[in-house]
Amino acid sequence: MNAFRQGLYKMNKIGWPAWVLLVYMGLVVLTPLLANEKKLIRICEGKWSFPFLASAREYAEPEVCKDGELGLAAPVPYSPGSSDTMNMQFCSPFEKQLFSRNGKVVDMPMRYRHWLGTDMQGSDLLADLLYGSRISLFVSVLAALVSWLLGAVLGFLAAWFGPGSRKVSLKIILPLLLGGLLLWHVLNNFYNESAFYTAILFAVLLTVLAFIVSLNFIHWRWVSGSISIPLDTAFLRIAELFSAIPRVVLVLALSAVFEPSIWSVVVVLSLSGWVDMGRLIRAEVSGLKERSYIEAARLSGYRGFRLFTKQMLPNIWPSSLVILLYSVAGNMAIEASLSFMGFGLPPQIKTIGSIVADAKIYYEAWWLVVFPGLWLSLLIFSLFEFSRRYRRLAPD
């Protein structure tokens, strides 16, 4: 209860950006309940069913009840991509909309009206926006978390070992290189949407097996040596290399390597967005590792990951959270740009960028540009403003 009150207090202190993001999250989570052409609840002859939970392949229109039926429909009675043949060819939200009832064409009832208009195929723009925002948020948040993890690990290693070189055994490096090649081979040759996790698991098992074999059965003299790696210098040079290339150019180059899918967009955004987080973690850890309480924790037995999570992360969390929120906002903008240019998600997946891309030729369909643009701009601005205000409230 106290945590809930503290959360409300912080939201009130941050102001309108927190409430805008809360409403946005609620819309994203409740999207299947808000926009669906299938009924949410159906009561037929005393039997309850929930049609909206069935997939498109499993769902079939149920038979008409003899004694009538009761049900609850979604506020927006349209699914993403569903075609309204009566209102195709870019129907404006303010013009007359048609509806078929008992074989007759009548004016659209308020219950079924397309409040934000339709696109070329007659798909409801409001439903597409809700589902497209859900996909954009999932991709952006997941990519930001992966880039945060990658930047945190690299930044921590670079700062903790400092400017000196670190000797690493070839028995560790060679299996890692072999595992990376196996992972690349498996994902390139055996990857598909249905076997994605199976391919990753198979590659990880091969990597672990190669590591065990190299440690226990290979005793070549040249493998028993080690090489010196200047971790901090290597990190700085790699970060400078990624920073020298504009992120949009890097994202387009990486997008050309992978086939369009949700996971490929996550990988592309993650590989191109870890530099800022890595530099922040490196700077914070470099300042913290000389503190007396960190030295005391080391003497008490804290090592590696435990030392980072228990002693350092609580002190650098406010700053890293700000960078994380900035990363989410940047990822949403870049994902929309990729979809607009046709390099993002597959065409059958509706996103904010693909909605705007459908209207770039037909300038008369202004609602396909104005409403998604305002929706995306408000979200990104709220994320930036939330980050700025949260950083101001966070303790130094």
C-alpha positions in Angstrom: 0.0 0.0 0.0 2.8 2.3 0.8 4.5 1.6 -2.5 1.3 2.4 -4.3 1.0 5.7 -2.5 4.6 6.5 -3.2 4.0 5.7 -6.9 1.0 8.0 -7.0 3.0 10.7 -5.2 5.8 10.5 -7.8 3.3 10.5 -10.7 1.7 13.7 -9.3 5.1 15.3 -8.9 6.1 14.4 -12.5 2.8 15.7 -13.8 1.0 15.1 -17.1 3.7 13.0 -18.9 3.2 10.3 -16.3 -0.5 10.2 -16.7 -0.3 10.3 -20.5 2.1 7.3 -20.4 -0.2 5.5 -17.9 -3.2 6.0 -20.2 -1.2 4.8 -23.2 0.0 1.7 -21.3 -3.6 0.9 -20.4 -4.8 1.3 -24.0 -1.9 -1.0 -25.2 -2.7 -3.7 -22.6 -6.4 -3.6 -23.1 -6.3 -3.4 -26.9 -7.9 -6.8 -27.5 -10.8 -5.6 -25.3 -11.1 -2.2 -26.9 -10.9 -3.1 -30.6 -12.2 -6.4 -31.8 -14.9 -7.4 -34.3 -15.5 -10.6 -32.3 -17.6 -10.3 -29.2 -15.9 -10.2 -25.8 -18.6 -12.2 -24.0 -21.3 -14.4 -25.6 -24.1 -16.1 -23.6 -26.1 -18.6 -25.7 -28.6 -21.0 -24.1 -26.9 -20.6 -20.7 -23.4 -21.2 -22.0 -20.7 -18.6 -21.7 -18.0 -18.1 -24.3 -15.3 -15.6 -25.0 -14.9 -15.3 -28.8 -12.2 -12.6 -28.7 -9.8 -15.1 -27.1 -9.9 -17.3 -30.1 -7.4 -16.8 -32.9 -8.4 -15.9 -36.4 -7.9 -19.5 -37.6 -9.8 -21.1 -34.8 -12.7 -18.6 -34.8 -15.8 -19.3 -36.8 -19.1 -17.4 -36.5 -21.2 -19.3 -34.0 -24.7 -20.6 -34.9 -27.6 -18.3 -34.1 -29.2 -19.1 -30.7 -32.8 -20.4 -30.8 -33.8 -18.4 -27.8 -31.7 -15.4 -28.6 -28.4 -14.5 -27.1 -26.7 -12.0 -24.9 -23.3 -10.6 -25.4 -20.8 -7.8 -24.9 -19.1 -6.2 -27.9 -15.9 -4.2 -28.0 -16.1 -0.4 -28.1 -14.4 -0.4 -31.5 -16.0 -3.3 -33.3 -13.2 -3.8 -35.8 -10.0 -5.8 -35.9 -6.7 -4.6 -37.4 -6.7 -5.1 -41.1 -10.3 -6.1 -41.4 -11.9 -4.7 -44.5 -15.2 -2.8 -44.6 -16.2 -3.1 -48.2 -18.8 -0.4 -47.8 -16.3 2.2 -46.8 -13.2 1.5 -48.9 -11.1 4.0 -50.9 -10.1 6.2 -48.0 -13.3 7.1 -46.2 -12.9 10.4 -44.2 -14.0 10.5 -40.5 -16.3 13.4 -41.3 -18.0 12.3 -44.5 -21.0 10.0 -44.9 -20.3 6.4 -44.1 -22.4 3.5 -45.4 -23.7 0.4 -43.6 -25.4 -2.8 -44.9 -28.5 -3.9 -43.0 -30.8 -6.7 -44.2 -29.5 -6.3 -47.7 -30.1 -2.5 -47.8 -27.5 0.3 -47.8 -28.2 2.8 -45.0 -26.3 5.4 -43.1 -23.7 4.1 -40.7 -25.0 3.7 -37.2 -23.0 5.5 -34.5 -22.1 2.2 -32.9 -20.2 1.1 -36.0 -18.8 4.4 -37.3 -15.2 4.7 -38.2 -14.3 7.6 -36.0 -10.8 8.2 -37.5 -11.7 7.1 -41.0 -10.5 4.2 -43.1 -7.7 3.4 -45.5 -7.6 2.1 -49.0 -8.8 -1.4 -48.0 -11.5 -0.1 -45.7 -9.6 -0.9 -42.5 -10.6 1.1 -39.4 -7.8 3.5 -38.6 -8.5 3.6 -34.8 -8.2 -0.2 -34.5 -5.0 -0.2 -36.6 -3.6 2.6 -34.4 -4.3 0.7 -31.2 -2.8 -2.6 -32.4 0.1 -0.8 -34.2 1.0 1.0 -31.1 1.0 -2.2 -29.2 3.5 -3.7 -31.6 5.6 -0.6 -31.7 5.8 -0.5 -27.9 6.7 -4.2 -27.6 9.5 -3.8 -30.2 10.8 -0.5 -28.7 10.8 -1.6 -25.1 12.4 -5.0 -25.8 15.1 -3.5 -28.0 15.8 -0.9 -25.3 16.1 -3.6 -22.6 18.5 -5.7 -24.7 20.6 -2.6 -25.6 20.6 -1.7 -21.9 21.8 -5.1 -20.9 24.5 -5.1 -23.6 25.7 -1.6 -22.7 25.6 -2.4 -19.0 27.8 -5.5 -19.4 30.3 -3.9 -21.7 30.5 -0.6 -19.8 30.9 -2.4 -16.5 33.7 -4.7 -17.8 35.5 -1.7 -19.4 35.3 0.4 -16.2 36.0 -2.3 -13.7 39.2 -3.6 -15.4 40.3 0.0 -16.3 42.9 0.9 -18.9 45.1 -2.1 -18.3 45.1 -5.3 -20.3 43.3 -8.4 -19.2 44.8 -11.8 -20.0 42.2 -14.2 -21.4 42.8 -17.9 -22.0 42.4 -19.2 -25.6 40.4 -22.1 -24.1 37.7 -19.5 -23.4 38.0 -17.4 -26.5 38.0 -20.2 -29.1 34.8 -21.9 -27.8 33.1 -18.5 -27.7 34.1 -17.8 -31.3 33.0 -21.3 -32.3 29.7 -20.8 -30.5 29.1 -17.5 -32.2 29.7 -19.1 -35.6 27.3 -21.9 -34.7 24.7 -19.5 -33.5 25.0 -17.5 -36.8 24.8 -20.6 -38.9 21.7 -22.0 -37.0 19.8 -18.7 -37.1 20.6 -18.1 -40.8 19.9 -21.6 -42.1 17.3 -23.1 -39.8 15.5 -20.0 -38.7 11.8 -19.5 -39.2 9.0 -18.0 -37.1 7.8 -21.3 -35.6 11.3 -22.7 -34.8 12.9 -19.5 -33.5 13.4 -20.6 -29.8 14.3 -24.1 -30.9 17.1 -22.7 -33.1 18.5 -20.6 -30.3 18.3 -23.4 -27.8 20.1 -25.7 -30.2 22.9 -23.2 -30.8 23.4 -22.5 -27.1 23.6 -26.3 -26.4 26.2 -26.6 -29.2 28.2 -23.7 -27.7 28.2 -25.3 -24.2 29.2 -28.6 -25.7 32.1 -27.0 -27.6 33.2 -25.2 -24.4 33.1 -28.5 -22.3 35.0 -30.4 -25.0 37.7 -27.7 -25.3 38.3 -27.6 -21.6 38.4 -31.3 -20.9 39.6 -33.1 -24.1 41.7 -30.6 -26.0 45.3 -30.3 -24.7 47.1 -28.8 -27.6 50.0 -26.6 -26.5 49.0 -23.6 -28.6 45.5 -23.6 -27.1 46.9 -23.4 -23.5 48.2 -19.9 -24.1 46.5 -16.6 -23.5 46.2 -13.2 -25.1 46.0 -9.7 -23.6 42.9 -7.7 -24.3 42.7 -4.0 -23.3 39.0 -4.1 -22.4 38.6 -0.3 -21.7 40.5 0.7 -24.9 38.6 -1.8 -27.0 35.3 -0.6 -25.6 36.1 3.0 -26.3 37.2 2.3 -29.9 34.1 0.2 -30.7 31.9 2.9 -29.1 33.6 5.6 -31.2 33.1 3.4 -34.3 29.4 3.0 -33.7 29.0 6.7 -32.8 30.8 7.8 -36.1 28.1 6.1 -38.2 24.7 7.9 -38.1 22.3 5.6 -36.4 19.8 5.7 -39.2 22.4 4.6 -41.7 23.6 1.8 -39.4 20.0 0.7 -38.9 19.3 0.6 -42.7 22.6 -1.3 -43.3 21.7 -3.9 -40.6 18.1 -4.1 -41.8 19.4 -5.2 -45.3 21.1 -8.2 -43.6 18.0 -9.6 -41.9 14.7 -10.6 -43.2 11.8 -8.4 -42.1 10.3 -9.6 -38.8 9.6 -8.4 -35.3 12.7 -10.1 -34.0 15.0 -8.8 -36.7 13.9 -5.2 -35.9 14.6 -5.8 -32.2 18.1 -7.1 -33.1 18.8 -4.1 -35.4 17.6 -1.5 -32.8 19.6 -3.3 -30.0 22.8 -3.4 -31.9 22.6 0.2 -32.9 21.4 1.6 -29.5 23.8 0.3 -26.8 26.5 3.0 -27.1 24.9 5.7 -24.9 24.0 3.2 -22.2 27.5 1.6 -22.3 29.2 5.0 -21.9 27.0 6.0 -19.0 27.6 2.7 -17.1 31.3 3.0 -17.8 31.4 6.6 -16.4 29.3 5.7 -13.4 31.2 2.6 -12.5 34.6 4.3 -12.9 33.5 6.8 -10.3 31.9 4.3 -7.9 34.6 1.6 -7.9 37.0 3.9 -5.9 34.4 4.5 -3.1 35.0 3.1 0.3 31.8 1.2 0.6 32.6 -0.6 -2.7 36.0 -1.6 -1.4 34.3 -2.8 1.8 31.8 -4.9 -0.2 34.7 -6.5 -2.1 36.4 -7.4 1.1 33.1 -8.9 2.3 33.1 -11.3 -0.6 31.1 -9.5 -3.2 32.3 -10.3 -6.7 31.3 -9.9 -10.3 27.6 -9.8 -11.1 26.6 -9.7 -7.4 28.8 -6.7 -6.7 27.3 -4.9 -9.7 23.6 -5.7 -8.9 23.8 -5.2 -5.1 26.1 -2.3 -4.7 26.5 -0.4 -8.0 23.2 -0.7 -9.8 21.1 1.0 -7.0 23.4 4.1 -7.4 23.4 4.3 -11.1 19.7 3.2 -11.6 18.2 6.8 -11.8 20.6 7.8 -14.6 20.3 4.5 -16.5 16.5 4.7 -16.3 16.5 8.1 -18.0 18.7 6.7 -20.8 16.4 3.7 -21.0 13.3 5.9 -21.5 15.2 8.0 -24.1 16.1 4.7 -25.8 12.4 3.6 -25.9 11.4 7.0 -27.4 14.2 6.8 -30.0 13.4 3.2 -30.9 9.7 4.1 -31.5 10.7 6.9 -33.9 13.2 4.8 -35.7 10.8 1.8 -36.0 8.2 4.1 -37.5 10.8 5.4 -39.9 11.8 1.9 -41.0 8.2 0.9 -41.5 7.6 4.1 -43.5 10.5 3.3 -45.8 9.6 -0.4 -46.1 12.6 -1.8 -44.2 10.8 -2.6 -40.9 8.2 -5.2 -40.1 6.4 -7.3 -42.8 3.7 -5.4 -44.7 0.9 -7.5 -43.2 1.7 -6.2 -39.7 0.1 -2.9 -39.1 2.3 -0.2 -37.4 2.2 3.5 -37.1 4.9 3.9 -39.8 3.2 1.6 -42.3 -0.1 3.4 -41.8 1.5 6.7 -42.7 3.3 5.0 -45.6 0.0 4.0 -47.1 -1.0 7.6 -47.4 2.3 9.1 -48.8 0.9 8.7 -52.4 -2.7 9.7 -51.7 -2.4 13.2 -50.3 -6.1 13.6 -50.0 -6.2 11.0 -47.2 -4.9 13.5 -44.6 -6.3 11.6 -41.6 -3.9 8.7 -42.3 -1.0 11.2 -41.6 -2.5 13.6 -39.1 -3.9 11.2 -36.5 -1.0 8.7 -36.4 1.5 11.6 -36.5 -0.2 13.3 -33.5 -0.4 10.0 -31.6 3.2 9.1 -32.1 4.4 12.7 -31.5 2.5 12.9 -28.2 3.9 9.6 -27.0 7.5 10.4 -27.9 7.2 13.9 -26.3 5.7 12.4 -23.2 8.6 9.9 -22.9 11.2 12.7 -23.2 9.4 15.0 -20.8 8.9 12.1 -18.3 12.6 11.4 -18.5 13.6 15.0 -17.9 11.2 15.5 -14.9 12.2 12.1 -13.4 15.8 13.0 -13.6 15.1 16.2 -11.8 13.3 14.4 -9.0 15.9 11.6 -8.7 18.5 11.9 -5.9 22.0 12.7 -6.9 
